[in-house]
């Protein structure tokens, strides 16, 4: 059993890695993933994947999905109970 805290990451967190227009946001997010993310059980959900899928920029969409896929992140499904 893991004693790490659980954290849910919505679409804005991994997309910040590729936000070249906001240098400070990109730096803080990269540092968090590099040094702090290991302290947490990471979660995202199908709603985030749906949002990513609606991105108009195919390159950004692929980069975000590849990045998420490189992490030990669990995917939560939306259920009637969760809504």
mmCIF file of the C-alpha atoms, coordinates in Angstrom:
data_MODEL
# 
_entry.id   MODEL 
# 
loop_
_atom_site.group_PDB 
_atom_site.id 
_atom_site.type_symbol 
_atom_site.label_atom_id 
_atom_site.label_alt_id 
_atom_site.label_comp_id 
_atom_site.label_asym_id 
_atom_site.label_entity_id 
_atom_site.label_seq_id 
_atom_site.pdbx_PDB_ins_code 
_atom_site.Cartn_x 
_atom_site.Cartn_y 
_atom_site.Cartn_z 
_atom_site.occupancy 
_atom_site.B_iso_or_equiv 
_atom_site.pdbx_formal_charge 
_atom_site.auth_seq_id 
_atom_site.auth_comp_id 
_atom_site.auth_asym_id 
_atom_site.auth_atom_id 
_atom_site.pdbx_PDB_model_num 
ATOM 1  C CA . UNK A 1 1  ? 0.000   0.000  0.000   1.00 0.00 ? 1  UNK A CA 1 
ATOM 2  C CA . UNK A 1 2  ? 1.324   3.384  -0.999  1.00 0.00 ? 2  UNK A CA 1 
ATOM 3  C CA . UNK A 1 3  ? 1.638   6.165  1.542   1.00 0.00 ? 3  UNK A CA 1 
ATOM 4  C CA . UNK A 1 4  ? 1.987   8.799  -1.147  1.00 0.00 ? 4  UNK A CA 1 
ATOM 5  C CA . UNK A 1 5  ? -0.684  11.450 -1.402  1.00 0.00 ? 5  UNK A CA 1 
ATOM 6  C CA . UNK A 1 6  ? -2.984  11.250 -4.383  1.00 0.00 ? 6  UNK A CA 1 
ATOM 7  C CA . UNK A 1 7  ? -3.305  14.158 -6.769  1.00 0.00 ? 7  UNK A CA 1 
ATOM 8  C CA . UNK A 1 8  ? -5.619  14.657 -9.729  1.00 0.00 ? 8  UNK A CA 1 
ATOM 9  C CA . UNK A 1 9  ? -4.122  16.508 -12.684 1.00 0.00 ? 9  UNK A CA 1 
ATOM 10 C CA . UNK A 1 10 ? -6.539  18.174 -15.045 1.00 0.00 ? 10 UNK A CA 1 
ATOM 11 C CA . UNK A 1 11 ? -5.618  19.077 -18.607 1.00 0.00 ? 11 UNK A CA 1 
ATOM 12 C CA . UNK A 1 12 ? -3.993  22.379 -17.693 1.00 0.00 ? 12 UNK A CA 1 
ATOM 13 C CA . UNK A 1 13 ? -1.118  20.788 -15.787 1.00 0.00 ? 13 UNK A CA 1 
ATOM 14 C CA . UNK A 1 14 ? 0.491   18.613 -18.488 1.00 0.00 ? 14 UNK A CA 1 
ATOM 15 C CA . UNK A 1 15 ? -0.366  21.183 -21.158 1.00 0.00 ? 15 UNK A CA 1 
ATOM 16 C CA . UNK A 1 16 ? 1.735   23.749 -19.265 1.00 0.00 ? 16 UNK A CA 1 
ATOM 17 C CA . UNK A 1 17 ? 4.841   21.761 -20.256 1.00 0.00 ? 17 UNK A CA 1 
ATOM 18 C CA . UNK A 1 18 ? 4.237   22.910 -23.823 1.00 0.00 ? 18 UNK A CA 1 
ATOM 19 C CA . UNK A 1 19 ? 3.070   26.473 -23.133 1.00 0.00 ? 19 UNK A CA 1 
ATOM 20 C CA . UNK A 1 20 ? 5.955   28.351 -24.726 1.00 0.00 ? 20 UNK A CA 1 
ATOM 21 C CA . UNK A 1 21 ? 4.137   31.669 -24.308 1.00 0.00 ? 21 UNK A CA 1 
ATOM 22 C CA . UNK A 1 22 ? 4.346   31.495 -20.514 1.00 0.00 ? 22 UNK A CA 1 
ATOM 23 C CA . UNK A 1 23 ? 7.969   30.787 -19.609 1.00 0.00 ? 23 UNK A CA 1 
ATOM 24 C CA . UNK A 1 24 ? 7.520   30.881 -15.834 1.00 0.00 ? 24 UNK A CA 1 
ATOM 25 C CA . UNK A 1 25 ? 4.552   28.490 -15.946 1.00 0.00 ? 25 UNK A CA 1 
ATOM 26 C CA . UNK A 1 26 ? 6.523   26.107 -18.145 1.00 0.00 ? 26 UNK A CA 1 
ATOM 27 C CA . UNK A 1 27 ? 9.566   26.240 -15.816 1.00 0.00 ? 27 UNK A CA 1 
ATOM 28 C CA . UNK A 1 28 ? 7.563   25.687 -12.625 1.00 0.00 ? 28 UNK A CA 1 
ATOM 29 C CA . UNK A 1 29 ? 5.609   22.804 -14.161 1.00 0.00 ? 29 UNK A CA 1 
ATOM 30 C CA . UNK A 1 30 ? 8.718   21.083 -15.556 1.00 0.00 ? 30 UNK A CA 1 
ATOM 31 C CA . UNK A 1 31 ? 10.449  21.395 -12.183 1.00 0.00 ? 31 UNK A CA 1 
ATOM 32 C CA . UNK A 1 32 ? 7.412   19.975 -10.400 1.00 0.00 ? 32 UNK A CA 1 
ATOM 33 C CA . UNK A 1 33 ? 7.295   16.949 -12.676 1.00 0.00 ? 33 UNK A CA 1 
ATOM 34 C CA . UNK A 1 34 ? 11.058  16.459 -12.450 1.00 0.00 ? 34 UNK A CA 1 
ATOM 35 C CA . UNK A 1 35 ? 11.446  16.786 -8.682  1.00 0.00 ? 35 UNK A CA 1 
ATOM 36 C CA . UNK A 1 36 ? 8.099   16.588 -6.895  1.00 0.00 ? 36 UNK A CA 1 
ATOM 37 C CA . UNK A 1 37 ? 5.700   14.424 -8.882  1.00 0.00 ? 37 UNK A CA 1 
ATOM 38 C CA . UNK A 1 38 ? 7.390   11.256 -7.612  1.00 0.00 ? 38 UNK A CA 1 
ATOM 39 C CA . UNK A 1 39 ? 6.003   12.057 -4.159  1.00 0.00 ? 39 UNK A CA 1 
ATOM 40 C CA . UNK A 1 40 ? 2.421   11.609 -5.383  1.00 0.00 ? 40 UNK A CA 1 
ATOM 41 C CA . UNK A 1 41 ? 0.156   9.031  -6.941  1.00 0.00 ? 41 UNK A CA 1 
ATOM 42 C CA . UNK A 1 42 ? -0.864  10.802 -10.138 1.00 0.00 ? 42 UNK A CA 1 
ATOM 43 C CA . UNK A 1 43 ? -4.368  10.609 -11.554 1.00 0.00 ? 43 UNK A CA 1 
ATOM 44 C CA . UNK A 1 44 ? -6.146  12.077 -14.536 1.00 0.00 ? 44 UNK A CA 1 
ATOM 45 C CA . UNK A 1 45 ? -9.494  11.294 -16.043 1.00 0.00 ? 45 UNK A CA 1 
ATOM 46 C CA . UNK A 1 46 ? -11.341 10.586 -19.216 1.00 0.00 ? 46 UNK A CA 1 
ATOM 47 C CA . UNK A 1 47 ? -12.698 14.144 -19.141 1.00 0.00 ? 47 UNK A CA 1 
ATOM 48 C CA . UNK A 1 48 ? -9.120  15.409 -19.487 1.00 0.00 ? 48 UNK A CA 1 
ATOM 49 C CA . UNK A 1 49 ? -8.487  13.059 -22.398 1.00 0.00 ? 49 UNK A CA 1 
ATOM 50 C CA . UNK A 1 50 ? -11.693 14.282 -24.062 1.00 0.00 ? 50 UNK A CA 1 
ATOM 51 C CA . UNK A 1 51 ? -10.517 17.863 -23.648 1.00 0.00 ? 51 UNK A CA 1 
ATOM 52 C CA . UNK A 1 52 ? -7.087  17.055 -25.099 1.00 0.00 ? 52 UNK A CA 1 
ATOM 53 C CA . UNK A 1 53 ? -8.747  15.288 -28.009 1.00 0.00 ? 53 UNK A CA 1 
ATOM 54 C CA . UNK A 1 54 ? -10.588 18.519 -28.861 1.00 0.00 ? 54 UNK A CA 1 
ATOM 55 C CA . UNK A 1 55 ? -7.348  20.516 -29.236 1.00 0.00 ? 55 UNK A CA 1 
ATOM 56 C CA . UNK A 1 56 ? -7.030  22.004 -32.703 1.00 0.00 ? 56 UNK A CA 1 
ATOM 57 C CA . UNK A 1 57 ? -3.243  21.727 -32.823 1.00 0.00 ? 57 UNK A CA 1 
ATOM 58 C CA . UNK A 1 58 ? -2.400  18.103 -33.626 1.00 0.00 ? 58 UNK A CA 1 
ATOM 59 C CA . UNK A 1 59 ? 1.257   18.545 -32.642 1.00 0.00 ? 59 UNK A CA 1 
ATOM 60 C CA . UNK A 1 60 ? 0.378   19.885 -29.186 1.00 0.00 ? 60 UNK A CA 1 
ATOM 61 C CA . UNK A 1 61 ? -2.240  17.162 -28.743 1.00 0.00 ? 61 UNK A CA 1 
ATOM 62 C CA . UNK A 1 62 ? 0.309   14.438 -29.564 1.00 0.00 ? 62 UNK A CA 1 
ATOM 63 C CA . UNK A 1 63 ? 2.954   15.970 -27.274 1.00 0.00 ? 63 UNK A CA 1 
ATOM 64 C CA . UNK A 1 64 ? 0.583   16.171 -24.327 1.00 0.00 ? 64 UNK A CA 1 
ATOM 65 C CA . UNK A 1 65 ? -0.661  12.609 -24.832 1.00 0.00 ? 65 UNK A CA 1 
ATOM 66 C CA . UNK A 1 66 ? 2.907   11.320 -25.195 1.00 0.00 ? 66 UNK A CA 1 
ATOM 67 C CA . UNK A 1 67 ? 3.917   13.148 -22.030 1.00 0.00 ? 67 UNK A CA 1 
ATOM 68 C CA . UNK A 1 68 ? 0.982   11.758 -20.046 1.00 0.00 ? 68 UNK A CA 1 
ATOM 69 C CA . UNK A 1 69 ? 1.782   8.295  -21.395 1.00 0.00 ? 69 UNK A CA 1 
ATOM 70 C CA . UNK A 1 70 ? 5.344   8.585  -20.114 1.00 0.00 ? 70 UNK A CA 1 
ATOM 71 C CA . UNK A 1 71 ? 4.136   9.059  -16.530 1.00 0.00 ? 71 UNK A CA 1 
ATOM 72 C CA . UNK A 1 72 ? 2.924   6.564  -13.992 1.00 0.00 ? 72 UNK A CA 1 
ATOM 73 C CA . UNK A 1 73 ? -0.534  8.083  -14.029 1.00 0.00 ? 73 UNK A CA 1 
ATOM 74 C CA . UNK A 1 74 ? -3.794  6.298  -13.369 1.00 0.00 ? 74 UNK A CA 1 
ATOM 75 C CA . UNK A 1 75 ? -6.821  7.171  -15.484 1.00 0.00 ? 75 UNK A CA 1 
ATOM 76 C CA . UNK A 1 76 ? -10.162 7.630  -13.762 1.00 0.00 ? 76 UNK A CA 1 
ATOM 77 C CA . UNK A 1 77 ? -13.422 7.074  -15.577 1.00 0.00 ? 77 UNK A CA 1 
ATOM 78 C CA . UNK A 1 78 ? -16.387 9.359  -15.159 1.00 0.00 ? 78 UNK A CA 1 
ATOM 79 C CA . UNK A 1 79 ? -19.370 7.566  -13.736 1.00 0.00 ? 79 UNK A CA 1 
ATOM 80 C CA . UNK A 1 80 ? -22.885 8.689  -12.899 1.00 0.00 ? 80 UNK A CA 1 
ATOM 81 C CA . UNK A 1 81 ? -21.813 8.621  -9.241  1.00 0.00 ? 81 UNK A CA 1 
ATOM 82 C CA . UNK A 1 82 ? -18.905 10.966 -9.916  1.00 0.00 ? 82 UNK A CA 1 
ATOM 83 C CA . UNK A 1 83 ? -21.063 13.568 -11.641 1.00 0.00 ? 83 UNK A CA 1 
# 
